[in-house]
Amino acid sequence: MLSTFTMSILLGIFTFILILISIFLVLLVLMQKAKDGGMGAALGGGMTEAAFGADTDNMLSKLTINMTIAFFVLAFLLYLGHIYQRAHTDTGAGSSLPTIEAPATMDAPVPAGGTTE
């Protein structure tokens, strides 16, 4: 069983990796050439052929699929990690939620005449 400190460090590292994968995935999609020459061509999608060779469409599509799978698997593992961390936190002192007590109930005020009719 992992301590909460170790688990929070692991979740932080995995979150950083997820952010890096997200940025890489956005750049990877922008590098691909669109079939109709849309936004990918406007942002330099044709430059990948000059830089990486003529058969980059197949390589980029495979890399996009693999990075997408890695993104979703890592996002799901982070979700499970947060559930694990929440379930195994100490519910004693130092809990993340404060304890709120209900206010004391007050009786109805007595009218100035002294009768309660």
Sequence and secondary structure as in RCSB ss.txt:
>XXXX:A:sequence
MLSTFTMSILLGIFTFILILISIFLVLLVLMQKAKDGGMGAALGGGMTEAAFGADTDNMLSKLTINMTIAFFVLA
FLLYLGHIYQRAHTDTGAGSSLPTIEAPATMDAPVPAGGTTE
>XXXX:A:secstr
   HHHHHHHHHHHHHHHHHHHHHHHHHHHHS  TTS HHHHTTTTHHHHHH TTHHHHHHHHHHHHHHHHHHHH
HHHHHHHHHHHHTS  STT SS              TTS   
